[in-house]
Structure formats: C-alpha cells, structure tokens
Amino acid sequence: MLYRNIGKPLFFKMDPEKAHHLVVGGLERTALLPGAEAVMRTVYGVKETPDLAVDLFGLHFPTPIGLAAGLDKNGMAVRGFSSIGFGFMEVGTVTPKGQPGNELPRLFRLPSDEALINRMGFNNEGAEAMARRLSLLKERRIPVAINIGKNKETPNEDAHDDYKTCIRQLFPYGDFFVVNISSPNTPDLRSLQHGSELSSLLDAVMNEMSQQAKVHGTQKAVLVKIAPDVSDEELEYMVDTISGSGVSGIIATNTTLSRAGLSHGNAKETGGLSGKPLRERSTEIISRIYQQTKGSLPIIGSGGVFTAKGAYEKIRAGATLVEIYTALIYEGPEVNRRLHAGLRALLKRDGYAHISEAVGANHR
Ligand SMILES: Cc1cc2nc3c(=O)[nH]c(=O)nc-3n(C[C@H](O)[C@H](O)[C@H](O)COP(=O)(O)O)c2cc1C
C-alpha cells in the first residue's frame, strides 16, 4: 500500500535511473540508522515458515524468493534488501575493473506492458570496491550471491581471466557465485554461451573456484546465468556443457531481446527486456532444462514473476528458487509478503507439505 500509493507515483515521475539510485541509496542509508533494520523487517519482512524455507548449496534460504542481479550492482544495500522480505539476493554484475557502462539514458519503463528495457552495460565500481564494501558487513542475514562478468574492453578470448579475477577477489564475501554470460548489453558476451568458448570458460571458473576453496578452506557453489534468446539446439548444448562442467546450477533467464507483443512506445529502445512479457519464455526454458537434466541440476527461475501464481509456475516447471527485479519496481517491497502468502496457499491447494515437493511437478 505504502509503495503503490506514495512511493510509486513519486518514483514513476522521475527519470528511472535516478529513482533507482534513490532506492538503493535510501536503503543503504536507512539500514545504517539504529533500529532501522528492525523497523523495515516489521513493515516489509516475511516470517520464515517451514513449508517455504529451502536448504540448497549448503545454505539456508528462509524464503524461496530472491532479488535478481542488477539492482544492487555494487553491494551497497545488502542490509537494507535483507530486511524487506527477500530469502536471498544477488549483488553485481561486478567486473574486475570499475566501468561507467553505456551512455544515459539507458533504462526505460514500459508501464502498459509492466516491463523495463535496460542497456546499462555493467556500470559498476569494480571487484575491489565491492570486496571492501562486503567485508564491512558483520553478518549476512540471507544468502548473498555475487554475480560476476567481464569488462567491456576485455576480448572474449581473455574473458576467463576476468571471471577468475572476480572470484579471486570476492570469494570470501559471497555465499555463492553467478557467472553472467547472458547480458545483452556487453558486446558479444552472449557468444560465451556457445561452442568451445562455454566449456573452456567453465573449466577456468571451476578451476579458480576449487583453488579458492583450498585457500579459504570452504567450498562455494557457482551457477551460470543464461539468456532466453536461444534455439532449442543451442539450449540443449548449453545445458549439456553446464551439467558436465561441475557447476552447481543454472539461473534461467536473463532479459530478452524479443519485443513480441509490446504496446508501449519505449519498445523501440535497444537493450534487454524484463518483466511480464518475459514470464512465459523464461518458464519454458526452465521446463526444458529440468526435462533434459531430469531435475538433477538446481534451477533458479528469473523472468516476469509478479504474482505467486507466476512464481509457482516456475517452481512446477522445475525451479527450486525464484528471483524478481521488475516486479519490485512496479509493486514495491510489499510484493514479497504477497508472493509468500500466495505460494503457501498454492502449496496447500495442491496438497504439498513442502515447496520441494512442487519443484518440477509438471513433469511427473
Ligand atoms: C535495470 C536492470 C539491470 C539488470 N542488470 C543485470 C546485471 O547486472 N546482471 C544480471 O545478471 N542481470 C541483470 N538484470 C536482469 C535481472 O537480474 C533479471 O534476470 C531480469 O530482469 C528478469 O527478471 P524480472 O523480469 O523479474 O526483472 C538486470 C535487469 C534490469 C531490469
């Protein structure tokens, strides 16, 4: 109510990127005030319930709904986002060196489509700045994943060095890691998803992860985030390669280049489309991955989830956890309580005692 009636009308009058900085900066600063985290938890927090808590990758997720990558690119507001009902969050995408990203404007609202188009281009302060910031956190209340990418100027043949550098610098500060090879806004990044480039990149990533595990005496999971704009054959190859590489899971999916079915004038903007128009396609990808791997590789679903029904569809298709981004912009932090309550009701309706029983249910 608060966000819909007060916050959103204000934010939606502002330039989208300015509103975004205001939210992240506001959450960062508010969380530093004495007692503020407790207040945020009272207003927006979600009470953990045994039917929806998930144990995965050796981590405990108090709820299955997380914050997708790209909102807190520099890990500035982990405490704030941890207090408004998310069960986990991603920070990043972070690159080894800080970079400005693309020219402004680069973020566009499409309210009539309940969507966003962005061509941010991995604007971030770099791995060192993120490491410094995350090292100051006394505790992490929810699992925090670090989403890593390559600098724009790094050619694809050297991309593995960028991913390895990020892992080396950030290993102690993330609970798990996400290899982002699916942003449409870094030229040619998505070609790392295909052919021998994918297998050699994942070999390098797994190598660095196991070296860091030795150095720090603890293993951490690494997942790969993929694009929805792939043919069936490409997807089959990607899933095969990812499964064979030893990574712990897949995030499906990133934003899409498709513009099908949009009504808003901003549809002409270049960049990745997120929100409602992405929902069905990302669910279809989840379904195909689950079928191909027979449920053996955990999937985090991302794309157009606004409602409990949308989250549940992704879970029934094969996702163990689900993430949101665009729904938070349109619906505000109240969305987390709605998703939680709605998911509980849907589990009950279908006679499941725990969410894990619903994962992949469409395929049985
Ligand atoms: C403005 C914006 C920036 C994003 N930046 C990143 C990013 O840096 N790394 C990444 O992996 N995904 C990024 N994403 C994609 C989201 O993490 C998410 O996968 C996608 O938006 C689909 O989910 P949604 O429909 O719930 O927004 C970004 C999305 C938006 C809207």
The ligand as an SDF file (V2000), in Angstrom:
LIG
                    3D

 31 33  0  0  0  0  0  0  0  0999 V2000
   17.8670   -2.3890  -14.9240 C   0  0  0  0  0  0  0  0  0  0  0  0
   18.2640   -3.8280  -14.9350 C   0  0  0  0  0  0  0  0  0  0  0  0
   19.6010   -4.1600  -14.7530 C   0  0  0  0  0  0  0  0  0  0  0  0
   19.9860   -5.5030  -14.7600 C   0  0  0  0  0  0  0  0  0  0  0  0
   21.2960   -5.7970  -14.5560 N   0  0  0  0  0  0  0  0  0  0  0  0
   21.6900   -7.1010  -14.5080 C   0  0  0  0  0  0  0  0  0  0  0  0
   23.0240   -7.4400  -14.2280 C   0  0  0  0  0  0  0  0  0  0  0  0
   23.8700   -6.5770  -13.9870 O   0  0  0  0  0  0  0  0  0  0  0  0
   23.3490   -8.7530  -14.2120 N   0  0  0  0  0  0  0  0  0  0  0  0
   22.4430   -9.7480  -14.4470 C   0  0  0  0  0  0  0  0  0  0  0  0
   22.7940  -10.9210  -14.4010 O   0  0  0  0  0  0  0  0  0  0  0  0
   21.1470   -9.4510  -14.6830 N   0  0  0  0  0  0  0  0  0  0  0  0
   20.7520   -8.1640  -14.7210 C   0  0  0  0  0  0  0  0  0  0  0  0
   19.4380   -7.8630  -14.9560 N   0  0  0  0  0  0  0  0  0  0  0  0
   18.4770   -8.9520  -15.2060 C   0  0  0  0  0  0  0  0  0  0  0  0
   17.7290   -9.3480  -13.9410 C   0  0  0  0  0  0  0  0  0  0  0  0
   18.6080   -9.8430  -12.9800 O   0  0  0  0  0  0  0  0  0  0  0  0
   16.6490  -10.4100  -14.2330 C   0  0  0  0  0  0  0  0  0  0  0  0
   17.2760  -11.6130  -14.6070 O   0  0  0  0  0  0  0  0  0  0  0  0
   15.7040   -9.9810  -15.3500 C   0  0  0  0  0  0  0  0  0  0  0  0
   15.3440   -8.6210  -15.1950 O   0  0  0  0  0  0  0  0  0  0  0  0
   14.4250  -10.8180  -15.3830 C   0  0  0  0  0  0  0  0  0  0  0  0
   13.7060  -10.7440  -14.1870 O   0  0  0  0  0  0  0  0  0  0  0  0
   12.4620   -9.7290  -13.9550 P   0  0  0  0  0  0  0  0  0  0  0  0
   11.5330   -9.9160  -15.1200 O   0  0  0  0  0  0  0  0  0  0  0  0
   11.8990  -10.1570  -12.6270 O   0  0  0  0  0  0  0  0  0  0  0  0
   13.0400   -8.3690  -13.9120 O   0  0  0  0  0  0  0  0  0  0  0  0
   19.0290   -6.5310  -14.9660 C   0  0  0  0  0  0  0  0  0  0  0  0
   17.6830   -6.1760  -15.1330 C   0  0  0  0  0  0  0  0  0  0  0  0
   17.2830   -4.8560  -15.1190 C   0  0  0  0  0  0  0  0  0  0  0  0
   15.8360   -4.5090  -15.3090 C   0  0  0  0  0  0  0  0  0  0  0  0
  1  2  1  0
  2  3  1  0
  2 30  2  0
  3  4  2  0
  4  5  1  0
  4 28  1  0
  5  6  2  0
  6  7  1  0
  6 13  1  0
  7  8  2  0
  7  9  1  0
  9 10  1  0
 10 11  2  0
 10 12  1  0
 12 13  2  0
 13 14  1  0
 14 15  1  0
 14 28  1  0
 15 16  1  0
 16 17  1  0
 16 18  1  0
 18 19  1  0
 18 20  1  0
 20 21  1  0
 20 22  1  0
 22 23  1  0
 23 24  1  0
 24 25  2  0
 24 26  1  0
 24 27  1  0
 28 29  2  0
 29 30  1  0
 30 31  1  0
M  END
$$$$
